[in-house]
């Protein structure tokens, strides 16, 4: 990647997309085409002070590239409908499957490298494990329409006879970090826990409804957003083997661990209460996720990941406590 290359970032107003935009700027990449639905005012601060060429509404993006052939050199496709509580599959199909197919076809025809966001939600309850092997994709059983739409796109990609010159689909695990202020219910547990501590001095975690797990000991692979963009950039700069790659740390931690790290950062004693998991997500709830990171490591990615404690400390002290954006 050259610093004067024109780079597309879809989902650029969102959490990970805006963080990637800021990271690209930090590295000297300012020739950016930002694609999203920019009508949500809650997201506008995510792009404040960012450098870019154009902001283009997602509905107009393909008309724009047709009118500007040969300009785009790289595409990070992070745009998606990410609400796991949205049960209308038609919404997910439109943005996570059909729109993604158009992005893929644009990159294929124009020979543009593509890194796109898949999701660990494709793994469902984990009964088939958390390997990013292509062999198991057709056997996965996601628990919600969001995860299903992401898996359907992965399946479609793997069935294609023609492809971009390089492509990688990243299965994001539990990402946390700056620029998720707008996400409401879908923001990370860290974001919600921090705000609960500041308001009431106590964190409410979901009670376990699974006899195999104690309250607060549900386990997730939490990954700091800074690690996510490091992976994205490494893939786009190194072009390893095409394929699906997990994007987690490979070290699952409990929600108790996470909350303890927040209290420690704030120099406060632990104070946790347990509440029932909402009925609308209870039977779709993942109790254990842990990325198998062997494939990414095998192709040469050797950067260490932030520990949960270090990621939480930086996020809380440098961003949540100050209201700053990245």
C-alpha positions in Angstrom: 0.0 0.0 0.0 1.3 3.4 -1.0 0.3 6.5 1.0 -1.3 8.1 -2.2 -3.4 5.0 -2.9 -7.1 5.6 -2.8 -8.6 3.3 -0.2 -12.3 2.6 0.4 -13.7 2.0 3.9 -17.3 1.0 4.1 -19.1 1.3 7.4 -16.7 4.3 8.0 -19.0 6.1 10.4 -19.3 3.1 12.7 -17.2 1.8 15.5 -14.5 -0.2 13.8 -14.7 1.6 10.5 -14.1 5.0 12.1 -11.3 3.6 14.2 -9.7 2.1 11.0 -10.1 5.5 9.3 -8.2 7.2 12.2 -5.5 4.5 12.1 -5.0 4.9 8.4 -4.7 8.7 8.9 -2.1 8.1 11.6 -0.1 6.0 9.2 -0.3 8.8 6.6 -3.1 7.4 4.4 -5.5 10.3 3.7 -6.8 9.4 0.2 -9.8 7.7 1.7 -13.3 7.2 0.3 -15.7 6.8 3.3 -18.9 4.9 2.6 -21.8 4.7 5.0 -25.3 6.0 5.7 -24.2 9.3 7.3 -27.6 10.4 8.5 -27.2 9.1 12.1 -26.0 12.2 14.0 -24.9 10.0 16.9 -22.1 8.8 14.6 -20.9 12.1 13.3 -18.3 12.6 16.1 -16.6 9.4 15.0 -15.3 11.1 11.9 -14.5 14.5 13.4 -11.0 15.6 12.4 -10.5 12.6 10.1 -8.8 13.2 6.8 -10.4 11.8 3.6 -11.3 12.6 0.0 -15.0 12.0 -0.1 -17.9 10.7 2.0 -20.3 8.7 -0.2 -23.7 7.4 0.9 -23.7 3.6 0.6 -26.6 3.7 -1.8 -24.6 5.8 -4.2 -21.2 4.1 -3.9 -21.5 1.8 -7.0 -22.6 4.7 -9.2 -19.7 6.7 -7.9 -17.1 4.0 -8.7 -18.6 3.5 -12.2 -18.1 7.3 -12.8 -14.5 7.1 -11.4 -13.0 4.0 -12.9 -9.5 2.8 -12.0 -9.2 5.1 -9.0 -9.8 2.7 -6.0 -6.8 0.5 -5.1 -7.9 -1.2 -1.8 -11.3 -1.9 -0.1 -12.0 -2.5 3.5 -15.6 -3.6 3.6 -16.7 -3.2 7.3 -20.2 -1.9 6.7 -23.0 -4.2 7.9 -26.3 -4.3 9.8 -24.8 -5.5 13.1 -27.8 -5.5 15.4 -28.0 -9.1 16.7 -31.5 -8.4 18.1 -32.9 -7.5 14.7 -34.9 -10.6 13.7 -36.0 -9.4 10.3 -33.7 -11.4 8.0 -34.6 -9.3 5.0 -32.7 -6.4 6.6 -29.6 -8.5 7.2 -29.9 -10.0 3.7 -29.9 -6.6 2.0 -26.8 -5.2 3.7 -24.8 -8.2 4.9 -25.3 -10.5 1.9 -26.6 -8.7 -1.2 -24.6 -5.5 -0.7 -21.5 -7.5 0.1 -21.8 -9.5 -3.1 -21.8 -6.2 -5.0 -18.6 -5.2 -3.2 -17.0 -8.5 -4.0 -18.0 -8.3 -7.7 -16.6 -4.8 -7.9 -13.3 -5.8 -6.4 -13.1 -9.0 -8.6 -13.8 -7.2 -11.9 -11.4 -4.3 -11.1 -8.7 -6.5 -9.5 -8.8 -4.7 -6.2 -7.7 -6.4 -2.9 -10.5 -6.8 -0.4 -10.6 -7.3 3.4 -14.2 -7.7 4.7 -15.8 -8.2 8.0 -17.3 -11.6 8.8 -18.2 -12.4 12.4 -17.7 -15.0 15.2 -21.5 -15.0 15.3 -21.3 -17.5 12.4 -20.1 -20.1 14.9 -23.4 -20.1 16.8 -23.2 -21.9 20.1 -19.8 -23.3 19.2 -20.8 -26.9 18.8 -18.6 -27.2 15.8 -15.7 -25.4 17.5 -14.1 -22.1 16.6 -11.8 -23.1 13.7 -11.7 -20.8 10.7 -11.2 -23.8 8.4 -13.2 -23.5 5.2 -14.3 -27.1 5.7 -16.8 -26.4 8.5 -18.4 -23.2 7.1 -21.3 -25.1 5.5 -22.0 -27.0 8.8 -22.2 -23.9 11.1 -25.5 -23.0 12.7 -25.6 -19.3 13.7 -28.0 -18.4 16.4 -29.5 -15.2 14.9 -30.3 -13.6 11.5 -27.2 -11.5 11.7 -24.9 -14.4 12.1 -26.8 -16.4 9.5 -26.4 -13.5 6.9 -22.6 -13.3 7.7 -22.2 -17.1 7.2 -24.3 -17.0 4.0 -21.9 -14.5 2.5 -18.8 -16.6 3.6 -20.4 -19.6 1.9 -21.1 -17.6 -1.2 -17.5 -16.3 -1.3 -16.1 -19.8 -1.0 -18.3 -21.0 -3.9 -17.0 -18.3 -6.4 -14.8 -19.2 -9.3 -13.5 -15.7 -9.7 -12.2 -13.5 -6.9 -10.3 -10.4 -6.1 -6.5 -10.7 -6.4 -6.3 -10.9 -2.6 -9.2 -11.3 -0.2 -9.6 -12.0 3.5 -12.8 -12.4 5.5 -12.2 -11.6 9.2 -14.4 -13.3 11.8 -14.4 -10.6 14.5 -14.9 -11.9 18.0 -15.9 -9.5 20.9 -14.4 -6.2 19.8 -14.3 -3.3 22.3 -12.7 0.1 22.3 -13.1 3.8 21.4 -15.8 5.1 19.0 -18.7 2.9 20.1 -20.5 5.6 22.0 -23.4 5.6 19.5 -24.1 1.8 19.7 -26.6 1.8 22.5 -27.6 -1.7 23.5 -25.1 -3.2 21.1 -22.1 -1.5 22.6 -19.5 -3.6 24.4 -20.0 -4.9 28.0 -17.0 -2.7 28.9 -18.8 0.4 27.7 -22.0 -0.4 29.6 -20.2 -1.6 32.8 -18.1 1.6 32.9 -21.2 3.8 32.7 -23.0 1.7 35.4 -20.0 2.1 37.7 -19.9 5.9 37.2 -23.7 6.2 37.8 -24.4 3.7 40.6 -21.1 2.1 41.6 -22.3 -1.3 40.6 -22.2 -3.5 37.5 -25.1 -5.7 36.5 -24.1 -8.8 34.6 -26.3 -11.5 33.1 -27.0 -14.4 35.3 -26.1 -17.8 33.9 -29.1 -19.8 32.6 -26.7 -22.7 31.7 -25.8 -25.1 34.5 -22.3 -25.6 33.1 -21.4 -21.9 33.8 -21.6 -20.0 37.1 -22.9 -16.4 37.2 -20.4 -14.1 35.6 -18.2 -16.9 34.3 -19.6 -16.9 30.8 -16.5 -16.8 28.6 -15.8 -14.7 25.5 -12.8 -13.9 23.4 -12.5 -10.1 23.9 -10.3 -8.2 21.5 -9.2 -4.6 21.6 -10.1 -2.7 18.4 -6.5 -1.6 18.0 -5.6 -5.2 17.4 -8.4 -5.5 14.9 -7.1 -2.7 12.7 -3.5 -4.0 13.1 -4.8 -7.3 11.6 -6.7 -5.5 8.8 -3.6 -3.5 7.8 -1.2 -6.4 8.0 -3.4 -8.5 5.7 -3.7 -5.6 3.2 0.0 -5.0 3.2 1.2 -8.6 3.1 -1.4 -10.5 1.0 -1.0 -13.9 2.6 -3.2 -16.9 1.5 -6.7 -15.9 0.5 -9.4 -17.0 2.9 -11.4 -16.6 6.1 -9.4 -15.7 9.3 -10.4 -15.5 12.9 -9.9 -12.1 14.6 -9.7 -12.8 18.3 -6.9 -13.1 20.8 -7.2 -16.9 21.2 -7.5 -16.5 25.0 -11.1 -16.4 26.3 -11.8 -14.6 29.5 -14.8 -14.4 31.8 -17.1 -11.4 32.2 -16.0 -11.3 35.8 -12.4 -10.8 34.6 -13.5 -8.0 32.4 -15.5 -6.2 35.1 -12.6 -6.7 37.6 -10.3 -5.0 35.1 -12.6 -1.9 35.0 -12.9 -1.6 38.7 -9.1 -2.0 39.0 -8.5 0.8 36.4 -10.8 3.1 38.4 -9.3 2.0 41.7 -12.6 0.9 43.1 -13.7 -2.2 44.9 -15.6 -4.8 42.9 -19.4 -4.6 43.1 -21.3 -7.0 40.9 -25.0 -7.8 40.8 -26.6 -10.5 38.5 -29.8 -10.0 36.5 -31.7 -12.4 34.3 -30.6 -12.5 30.6 -33.4 -10.8 28.6 -35.9 -13.4 27.3 -35.5 -12.2 23.7 -31.9 -13.2 23.5 -31.7 -15.9 26.2 -31.9 -18.9 23.9 -29.5 -17.2 21.4 -26.9 -16.5 24.0 -23.3 -17.7 23.5 -21.7 -18.9 26.8 -18.2 -19.6 25.3 -16.3 -18.2 22.4 -12.5 -18.6 21.8 -10.9 -18.0 18.5 -8.5 -20.5 17.1 -5.8 -18.2 15.8 -3.5 -20.8 14.4 -4.3 -19.9 10.7 -3.4 -16.2 11.0 -0.2 -17.1 13.0 0.7 -19.7 10.4 0.7 -17.1 7.5 3.0 -14.8 9.4 1.0 -12.5 11.7 3.2 -12.5 14.8 2.2 -9.3 16.7 1.2 -9.9 20.3 -2.4 -9.1 21.2 -3.4 -6.7 24.0 -4.2 -8.5 27.2 -7.8 -7.9 28.4 -6.4 -5.9 31.3 -4.2 -3.6 29.1 -6.9 -3.1 26.6 -9.5 -2.2 29.2 -7.1 0.1 31.0 -6.3 2.1 27.9 -9.9 2.2 26.8 -11.3 3.3 30.2 -8.5 5.7 31.2 -7.8 7.4 27.8 -11.3 7.4 26.2 -14.3 6.6 28.4 -13.1 8.6 31.3 -12.4 11.6 29.1 -15.1 11.2 26.5 -12.5 11.3 23.8 -12.8 9.7 20.3 -10.0 8.0 18.4 
